[in-house]
Amino acid sequence: MTKRVTRLFTQFQPDNYKLELEVDKKTRTFTGSVRISGRKAGRPSQRITLHGNGLKVHEAKVLRRDKKGDHQLDVSRINYHKSRDEIRLHFDELLYPGHYYLELEFSGNVSEQMNGIYISTFAQDNKTKHIVATQFESHYAREAFPCIDEPEAKATFDLTLVTGKGEAVIANTPIISESTQGDRLISTFDTTPKMSTYLLAFVHGELGFKQAQTREGTLVRVYATPENVAHTAFALDCAVNTLEFYNEYFDIPYPLEKCDFIALPDFSSGAMENWGCITFREQALLVDPKNTSLHFKQYVANVIAHELTHQWFGNLVTMRWWTDLWLNESFASWMSYLAQDVLYPEWGVWTQFIVDEQNLALRQDALEYTHPIQVSISDPDEIRTIFDAISYEKGASVILMLHDYLGAKDFRDGLRLYLKRHSYGNTDTTDLWAALEEVSKKPVGDFMGKWTSQSGYPIVTARLSGADQSLHQERFYLNPKADKEAAIWPIPLHATNPIGIETLTKASSGITNDKSQTVLNHRRTSFMRVIYDHEHLKQLARGIEDLSLHELDRLAILDDAFEAAKAGYGPTVDALELLQSYANETSAVAWDIIAASLGGLRNVMDDDDVIEKLKPFVREITLLQFKRLGWDEKSSDNHFDRLMRPTILGLASFGENPDVVDEARRRFNGMTKPEDIHPDIRGVVYGTMARIGGKAEFDKMIELHNSSTNSEERVTLSGALTGFKQPELIHKALAMISSKDVRPQDATYWIAYSFSNRHAKFATWDWMIAHWNWLETHLGSDLSFSRMPVYAARGFSDLSFIATFKEFFDKHTDAAFERPINQALETITWQAAWKSRDLEHIRRFFS
């Protein structure tokens, strides 16, 4: 049940924390003391309330400061309101608004999950080593020390850590003094900037680093476990260059003396933007030339750029409350592409933005149970449910649209004004619109308001042929049974030829088109879908066949056709006929959409006969590109050839192209270590052998997985190990999830991959139910845990499964699961409707 939260910042407003902490790695406990300086606000009362979760306060003193000096107040009792994560200090006398000092000594337990204060482990010289790390976003600082744990409660922090000697000790700011007491090292850090509690961070353990300086003098270090320090060079270079770019772009120097990047063996998310102490999952920071694929090298650059954007967007200027999380995450997602495009122009990242960011958002936002970019939050447990494709990818996609609307210079200058005006403060979305409007003189709030406040997005039905040419917009729903709401957006149409209208602001409008290959939403700039009349689509197919249409237009036409077919706007066989026009396709991003479209078809049309008949179709459309690219890199390859090769090989393998299957078998049988196969194609080899192999192949992959210390390699192998069809191997793979051989951070990969294996989905469902307590214990506060219902639902396209699904999840209806459960039920429903409507037509098409 959702509970409404009292905002404690309205009652007490900290301005400084003096915090000392010591973690005992053996007992997995910590002790600490904190002196909080702040102002009591509101009406007089006999209570001061702080956030605290799992903490025990052993002593509390309170001083009130007035013109006569400091006066100690007696704390009559301390109460813990566990359901609200509150520590309540009660007094016999009335406390009036004014300045107070709170001094508390406390203790707590190290988290069993990867939030609050937790311990990450790695092996070195056959010994298990321990790293103490923190993860305080979104509301886990309260697990480490008493505080006002809300974004608006910004304060400075003076941190002291007591650790073991010989450890690297890292926090937001540089160390200003060190001393020793026996085998204990006491490190005191410089005062932080004024910032939110969720940005405080520290790490200590046996870590090494590489370092460099920006031209402005900021010291940059990239930390990793000793054997991985050699793989930090790319991240270091990328971080320095990105920092320098942002210093210039934002016209505000990075405000700290140093910026550290730490690769942690155990980390729940991809990375966390703690000011000056940015933490990462290893695969998001380390680049090993022998084991890192090109795709993941780009991913590392993207994550670094994303987290560095936050040093301004999120850290320097912070959303007032989680409702405006998008102000942090959407801008970081969009800006990361801008930075990469400047630093690595040969990567052509804006084309990849459409596939990796925009398409992900379009798919989630097509559900009835989505949410607006600006979403009301009333319960801390709800917060993790909005760290999703709407707050990240959809927000970034509407920023792409806004950037086009304003132009590059006004957009940049508006951001500069916003950041300078609100530095070290908190904002709402309207503050950003005001700055952009002031610079551009355009009605930004009017243009953007519906895109950020309304759920969903429009699909435009375009009649561009014949006498009655027109456009019609409505909200796009994947589920035909959704409770559909009427909605209108101001849609920049971006037509490649004049049609008499530039922005569609009403439900329908007449147009005039006299060109045979007019494309709407050119280069996929607007957040929308388009479906064309049959005659015009035939004309567009010619531009697809001869590649005369822009690659992003070719991508969008196919993607929109398939998604519209899923929702019942037209038959799937029409989309398959259109797909035949892509036999000459050379664009890597277009092939990503082809692969995704065929993957969705295979997943939902869960029918052996249809899948077997699909294989020669796939074999045929991939043949030309397979012959061109082959297995191995060529000197003539460009960046996109290298990206496209594993996509083509993967599809051709599914299509049972004998040249691909036989070569995958040869390479797998000949390998003795992962490095024997190029990292770009390793996943194809493993996946092929999982599909055609048996126990011998499974056992070899288990050995490779368990002996590997490379995070990307282990994830790649998990995708293959969960892809076998033999029941005994499926159960062995599932049993590994809760074993010591799989890190908890990787468990969700295994579960999601297992649900996507049609041979394993029922066994995975049974495993998930049986191990739900284990999942809650190890992943309960992880962002991915609340997505479990959605992972499960994606594998099922039969309405008969809904009763089974509901029977289990009706028992788990807290705030973190409410939206995911509804999304999951909706997913099963629309997939079942698509299958029922089109399965037989698809069978006849392939026959």
N, C-alpha and C positions, 0 to 999 in steps of 0.2 A: 504494500500500500504506500502511495506517495505521501510524504509528510512535508508540510511547509516549514522552511527553515527560517529561524530568526537570524537576521544579519547582525552579528556581534559587533561589527565595526561601528554601528550606530550608537553603541553603548560605551565602548572603550577603544581609543585610537592610539596604538603604539607609535613611538617615533624612533626607539632604539632598543635592541636586544643585546645584552652582554651574555653570551652563551658559552658554557664549557661542557664538553662531552667526553666520556671515555667508554669505549666498547670493549667488552671482554669476549674475545672470539671463542674461548673454550666453553663458557657457560651460555653464550648467545644472549647476553644481557648488556645493558648499558646504564650508566649513572650520569647525572648532569646537574648543573645549576644554571639558572637564568635570572637576570635582572632586567625587567622590562620597564622602560620609561614610556609614559603615555598619558593621555588625557581622558578622564572620565567625562562622557558626554551625556546628554539627555537629562532626564529628571533625577532628583535625589533618590537614592535607593540604599538598601543595606546589602548589596551584592555586587561583586565584579565577576563576570563570567569569561572564561577562556576556553579555547578549544583544546581538547586532549583526548586521545584514543589509546587505551591500553597503558596509560601512564599512572604511576603511583606517586603522589606528592607527599613527601616526608616532612617537609617544613615549609611554611609560608609566612613571609613578613610583608607588610604593606606600609609604605611611608607616603604621607600626604605633604606636598610642598605648598607653602603659601608665603606671604610676605615676611612672616616671622621665622621661616626656616622649615626643616623637615620634622614631621610628627609621626611617630609610629602608631599604627592602628592594630588592635588585636583582632586576629581572625578567629571568630568564635567556632566555626566548623567548616569543613571542606566536604562538599557533596559531588558525586560523579553522576552525571545524567548520560548514561551510556548510549541511549538511543539517539541522542543528539550530539555525541562526541563532545560533551561539555564538562569542564571542571569549574565548580561554582564556589567562590570564596564568600563566606557569609560573615557579617559584622553585626554587633549589637547596636552600634550607632549608625546614624544616617550619613551616607557619603554624598557630598555635593559635587557638582561638576568642578573640575580643576585638574591639576597635574599630580600624578601618583607614580610611585616606584613599587613594582611588585618583585619580590625576591622569593624564588621557589627552588627547593632541592627536590629532585625527582629521580625515578628509575623506570626502566621499561625493558621489554624483551625485543631482541632483534627479530625482524619480521621473517616468517617462513616463506613469504612471497617476495616479489621483487618491487616492493614499495616501502616507504618509510626508510628506516635504516635496515639494510640487509647485507648478507655475505655472499660474495661470488667466489667460486673456486676454480682452480686450474691445477694441472699436474706438472711437476718439474722434478727431474731426477728421481722418479718413482715416489715422490712425496706430494701430498695434497697441500696446496698453498691457499691462503684465504685473503680476499680483498674485501675490506669494508667499503660499502658504497651507499648512496642515497638515491631515492626517487620520490620527490615531494609533490609533483603535479599529479592529480589536480588538488587534492586536499589531504595529503599524507604527511605534511610537516607536523601536524598535530600528533602523529605517532612517535615523533622524535623529541618534542619539547612543547610545553604549554605556550600557546600563542593565539593571536587572532588570525586564523588561517583562511583569509579571504583575499582575493586579488586587490581590492581597494585598500586594504590595511597595509600600506607600504611603510617601511621603516628601514633604518640602517642596522647592520649586524656587525658585532665584534665577536668573532669566533675564536675559541681556544680548543684545540684537540689534544688529548692525551693518548699516545699510540706507542707501539713498540719501536725500539731503536732499529735503524737500518731499513725502515720503510719509507717509500715515497709518500709524502703527505700533501694533498692538493685540496684547495677550496676555491671559492670565487675570487679571492684577492691574494696578493703575494703574502708570504710569511714575513712578519716584521721582527719577530724574536723567537729564539729557541733556547730551551734549557733541558737538562736531563736530571732525572731522579732515579738512580739505579738503572734498571733496564727500560725505563719509561722515558719517552720523548714528549716534551710539552711544546706545542707549536701554537703561536699566537698570530693571527692574520690581521691584515690591515682592514680598516672599516670599509664595508661595502657601500656602493651607492644606495640610495633610497630605492627599495624594491619590494616586491611581494614575497611572502613566505615560500611560495612554491618554487622560487628560483634559488633559494639557498641550497648549497650542495657541498659535499666533501667526499673524498675517496682516499683511502690509504692502504698500502700493501706493497708487495714486491713488484714494482713496475719500472720499466725503463722508458726512455724517450729520445726523440730527435727534436731539434729546435731550430728556429730561424727567426728573423725579425722582418716586420713590414717596413716599408720606407719611412713610415711615420714613427717608427721606434717601438711598436708593440711587440713584445716577446711572445712567440707562438711555439707551443710544445705539443707534440702528439705522443701520448703515453700508450703503452701496451705491455702485456706480459713479456718477460725477457725474450722468449723465442720468436715473438711477433714484432719486436721493435724494427727489424729489418724491413717489414712490410708497411711502414708508416710514411715512406718517402712521398708517395703520390698525394696522400692526404695533407701532408705538410705543405707541399707546393700549392695545392689547390686552396688550402685555407689562407695562406698568405696572400695569394692573388685575389681571392674573393674579398677578404677584408679590405684590401686596398681599393677594389672596385666600389664597395659599399661606402667607404669613407668619402669617395668622390661623388657618388650618385646621391647619397642622402645629404651631403654637405654638412655633416655632423661627424667629427672624429669619434671613432670607437673610444668610449670613455674610461676604459680600464688600462692598467699598465701591461697586463698580460692576458692571453686567451689560451686556455688549455683544452685539449681534446683527449678523451680517455676511452680506449676500447676495452669494454668489460666482457668477460666470458659469459656472464649471465646478465641479461637485460631484457625487460619485458617489451619495450617498444623498439622503434628503430633508433631513436636518439632523443635527447632531452637538452633544451637550450639554456640550462643553468648559466647565469651570467658569469662569463670568464672561466667556467668549469663544465664544459659541455661533455656529456656522457653518451656513449654509443654502444650498440650491439657490434660485435667484432666485424660481422660481414658488411656493416654500414660504414666502416672506417678503414679497414685494412685491405691493401691490394697486393696480392702475391702474383707476380707475372706467370708463374707456373700453374696457378690454381684459380685465379680470378678471371671470370669471363668478361667479355667486353660489356655485356649488359650490366653486370654488377659494378664494373669500374665506373660506368656512367651513373649508376645508383649512388655510389660513394660520393661523387662530385655533387649530385643533386642533394643528398642529405646534408652534406657540409654547408652548401649554399643556403639550404632551408634553415638550418640551425643558426647560421650567422645572420640571416635576415632578422631572426628573433632578437638579436642583441639590440636592435632598434625597435622593431615591431613586436611588442610583447614585453620586452624587458625595460627599455627606456620609456616607452609609452605602453600602458597596459589597459586591457579592457576593464571596465568598472566591475562587471559581474560576468559570469560564464555565458550569459545570454549572447554576448558579443565575442565569444571565442573566435569567431571567424576573422575578427580584426587581427588576431595573432596568426592563425593557421592558414587562412586563405592567402594572405599577403606573402607569407613565407613560402607557400607552394608556388605562387606565381613568380615571385622575385627570384626564386632559385633557377628558373628557366632563363630569366633575363641575364643573370650572372653567367650561367653556363654558355649562353649564346655569345657573350662577349669573350669569355676565356677560351672556349672550344668551338669556334664557328663551324669547323668541319663536321661537327656532330649534328647540325641541323635540328636542334632540340625542339623548336617550336612545332615541327611536324609530329614529334613524339609526344608533345604535350596533349595533342588531340586524342591520341590513343590511351596514354597512361593516366591522364588526369580527367579530361572532359568526358571521355566515354565511360569511365568508372562512375562518374557523377550522374550521367544520363541514365544509366541502368538502375542505380539505387533510387533516384528521384522519380522514376516512373511508377513507383509503388504508391498506393493510397496512404499507407502508414509510413510516409517519409516525414520530414519536418522542414520548416523554413530555415534559411541560413541564420537568421536571427530567431533563436528559439528560447522560449521561457523555461527557466530552470528553477525548481522550487525544492529540490531534494539533492543532497550531495551524491547519492547513488545514481542519479540521472546524468551526472556530469560526464561519466565515461561513455555514455551512449551517444554523445554528440561529437566524440572524437572519431568522425566517420567521413564518408565520401561527400557529405553535404558541407560540413564545416571546412573541409580541406579542398577537395577537388571541385565541387560546385562553386564554392566561393571564389576559387582561383579562376574558374571559367567565366564567371560574370565580371571579374576584374579584367580578364582579357578583352571582354566586350567593352568595358568602361574605358580601358586604355585606347581602344580604337576610336571610341566616341569623343574622347578629349584630345587625342594626339599625344605623342610621346613627351613633348616639352611641358605642356600644361599639367599632364599627369605627374611627371617628376617634380615639378615645382610645387604642385599642390601637396604632395607627400612631404616635401621638405618643410613647407609651412606647418603642416599638421604635426610633424615630429618636433619641430622647434617650439611651437606654441604649447605643446603638452608634455615636454620632457620631464621625466620623473613623476608624472602624474597618471591619472586614469581617465579613460574616455568612453563615450558611447559612439555608435555608428554615425549619429548626426554630427558629431564633431569632425569626422572625416569628410562628410559631404560638405560641411560648411567651408572647410579649407579648400577643397577642390573647386567649389563654386566661386569662391573669392578670387582664385587665380584664373579660372577658365571663363568666368562670366556665363556659364551654362547651367541649366537647371538639373544639377546632378541628383539631388534628392528626389525630384519628380521622376527622372529617368530610372534611377536605381531602386526606388522604394519598393516597387512590386516584385522585383527580382530577388530582393533579400527578405521581404516580409511574407511572400506567398510560397506555399509548398508547390512542388512540381514545376513543369515547364510546358511550353506549347508545342503542339505538332501542327504544322501548316499544310493543309491540303491545297495543292497548287494545280489549277487547270490552266495550262499554258498553251493548249492547242484548241483549235476550233473557234466557234463563234462566241460562246459565253465564257470568256476567260475571267478567272477570279481567284481570290485567295480566301481561305477560311482558317481561323485558328481556334483551337480548343485545348484544354489540358490533356496531356497524353497519359493514359493509364495502361499498364500492361495487363491488368486484371479486368476482363470484361464485366465481372460482377461487382466491381468497386462501386461504392456510393459516390458517384461522380459529381463534382462541383463545377459550376461554370466559373471560368477565370479568363481574364484578359491581360496581356502583357504588351508593353511598347516594344515591338520586335524590329530591330534593324535587319532589313532583308538582304542586303549585300548581293543584289542581283548582278550577274555578269553582263547583262544587257538592260537598257532602260525598259521599265514596265509601267511607268507612270506613277509609281509610289516608292518611297525609300524606307519608310517606317510604318509598319502595320500596327495601328493603335485601337482597332475595333475588331469585332468578331469576324466580319467579312468585308471584302472590298473588291470592286471590279478593277481589272488591270488591262493593259494592252501589251501584248508580246508578239513580235513578228520575227523572232529568231528561233532556229530549230534546236539550238543547244544552250538555251538560257538555263543557268544554274542559280538557285537561291542559296543564301548562306554560304557564299563563296569563301573557301578556305576554312569553313566551319568556325567562323568568328563568333556567331551568336549561339546562345545556349538554347537550342531548339532542334526539332526534327522536321523533315520535309518529305511529303509523298507526292509524286507527280501523276498526272493522268497517263493512261497506258500509251497513248500515241507519242507523247513527249518523252516518256521513258525510253521508248524504242530509239528515238533520236539521240538521246544521251548515251545509250549503249554503244552507238557507233564511236562516240568520242572516248569511251572507255576502251574499246577494242584497239583503236589506233593510238591510244595514250595522249590524245590531244587535249583532253580535260586535265586540269590541275590534279596532282596526286591526292590532295586533301578533298577535292570534290569527288574524285572516284571513290575514295574511302567512304565519304559521307553518304553517297547515293546507295551503296551496298548496305552499309550499316543501318541506315534509316529504313530501307526496304525490309531487311530481316526483322528489325525490332517492331515495325508496323505489322508484319505478318504474325509475329508472336501474339500481338494484341488483337488480332482479328480484323485489321483494316484491309487486308487482302490475303490471298492464298499464298502459302509458303512456296508452292511450286513456281509462282511468278518470281520470287526472290532467287530460287535456284536457277531458273532460266537466265536471269540477269547475271548470276554468278558465272555462267558459261562465257560471258563477255570478258572475263578477267584472265583468260589463258595466257595473254601476252604481258600481264602485269609485272612491272619491274620495281615497284615501290615497296620498301620494307614495311612501312606503316600500313599500306593497303593490305599487304599479306597478313599483318597482325589481325586486321578486321576479318579477313577471309577465314583465318584459323579460329578466331573467336566465334564466328557465325556457325562454322561447321561443328565446333566443339559444343555449342549450345544445342544444336540439332541432335548430336549424338547423345547428349546427356538426357534430353527430355523424351525423344523418340526411342525409348529404351526397349528396342525390339530387335532380336537377333537377325531377323531377315532383312530389315531395313538397314541395319548397320553393315551387314555383309554386302548389300547392294550399293551402299554408299562408297565402299572402298575403291572400286574401279573408277568411279566418278572423281574421287580425290586424286587417284593415281594419274588420271588423265590431265587434270588442270595443273598439277605440279610438275609435269614432265619437262616442259621447256625450261623452267627455272632450275630444276635439278641438273639438267644437262649443262646449263650455263655455269652454275656455282660449284657443283660437285661437293666432295667431302672436305677438301683441304684448301687453306688460304692460297691465293694467287697474288702475284705482284700487281696484277691489274685490279684487284679488289679495292673498292672504296669502303668508306666507313659503313654504309648501309648494306653493302654486300655481306659484310661480316655479321651484321645484325640479322640479316635475312636468312643466312645459311641454316642456322638451327631450326628456324620456322619451317622452311621448305623441307628439310630432312625429316623433321618430326611429322609433318603431314604425309610425306611420301612413305614413311615407315608405317603409319596407320593404314595407308592405302595398299600396303603390302607390295610395294615396288621391290622386286627381288634383288635388284642391285643395292638397294638401301638396307634391306633386312639382312642380307648375307654379309655385307660389309660391316654392319653393326655387330653381328655375331663374331666375325673374324677379329675385330678390334677388341671386343670384350674378352674373348678367350685368350688373346695375346697379351693383355695387360697384366702387370704384376703390382702396379701402383697407379694411383689416379693420374699422376703426371704423364703416364704413357699415352693419354688421350688429351687432345687440346680441350681446355676448359669450355670453349664456346659450344662444342658438340658433345660434351660428356653426358649431359642430360638426355640427349637423343639416344645415345648408346645404351645408357642404363634403362631408359623407358622402353626401348625396343625389346631388350632382354627380359624385362619384367612381363611384357605382354606375351612373349613367345616362349619364355623359359620356365624353369621349374626349380626344384629344391637346390640343385647345384649352383644355379645363378643366384638364388636368394641367399644362400650361405656365403657366397663370395662377396655379395654386397654388404651383408651384415658385418663381415670381417673388415671390409673397407671403411664402413661407417664407424665402427667402434675403435678403429685404430687412427682415425683422422682427427686432427686438432683444428682443421680448417672449417669455420662456421658455414661458409657457402657450400662446401663439399658435403657436409652432413645434411644440409637442407635438400640439396639436389638428390642425394641418395634416399632421403626419406620419401621424396616423390615417387621414386622407383620401387622402393620396398613396400609401399602401400598400393602398388599397381598390379600385383599378381592376382590371378583368378582362382588358384587352387585354395579350397577352404582352409586346409591346414596351414598354408603360408599366410593367408589373411589373418588367421588367429595369432600366429607368431608375431606378425608385424604389430597387431594391436597390443599384444602383451608387452611389447617393448616400450610403449608410450609411458607407462608408469614405472619402468625399470630405471636403474642407475645409468643405463647406456644412452638415454635421451634426456637432454637438459629440459627442465620445465619450460624454458623460453621457447623451445621448439615443439612442444606438445601440440599446439594448435595447428601447426603445419601438418603433422601426422594425421590429426583428426579430420581436418578439411580435405586433405588428399584422399583419405580413406572413404569419406562420404562421396567423393567424386568418382570413385571406382564402382561401376554398376554391379560388379560381382561381390563387392564388399560392403555395400551400404547397409544392409540389414544387420550384418555382424557388427558393424561400427555402431549402429544405433543401440544394439544390445550391450556392447562394451561401454558406451557412454553412460547408459542408465546404471549399469553395475558399478561404474567408477565415478559416479557423480560426486560423492563425498571426497574422493581423492582430488578431483578437479577443483572443487571448492577450496580445499585446503591449500593447494599449490598455486592455483590461478585465480582464486575468487575475486581479487581486486584488480586483476590484469584487464586491460582494455579489451582483449580478445575474448575473455570469458563470457561476457554478455552477448557475444555474437554466436555462441554455440547453437542456439535455435536456428539461426539462418544457415550456418554451415550444414546442419542436418537437413534442412528443408530442401536445399538445392539439389539433393540427390533423388527426390521423389516427385513423381508426376502422376500420381494416382490418388483420387479423392478418398479412397478407402483407407489411406494411411493417416488421414487427419484425426480420426478418433484415437488412434494409438498415440499420435503426437500430443494431442490435447490431454490425454489421460496423464501423461508424465508432466508436461509443462504447466498444467493447471495448478500444480503444487508449488510452482516457482513464479510467483506473480509480483515480486517486489519491483521497485522503480527501475532497477537496472535491466529487467527482462521484459517489461511491459511492451515497449516498442519493438524489440527484436522478435518477440513471440508473434505479435501481429504481423510483422513483415514476413516471418516464416510461413505462417498460415496463408498469407496472401500469395507467397511464392508457390507453394504447393498448388493452390487453386488456379493461378494463371497457367502454370505449366501443365496441369491436367486438362484445362480447357484447350490449350494449344494442341496437345497430343490428341485429344478426342476429335478436334475439328479437322486436323490435317494429316494424321498418320497414314490413313489409307491413300490419300492423294499423293503423299510423298512416296509410298510404296509403289504406286503405279508409275510415278515419274521415273524412278530408278529402274523399273522393269522395262 
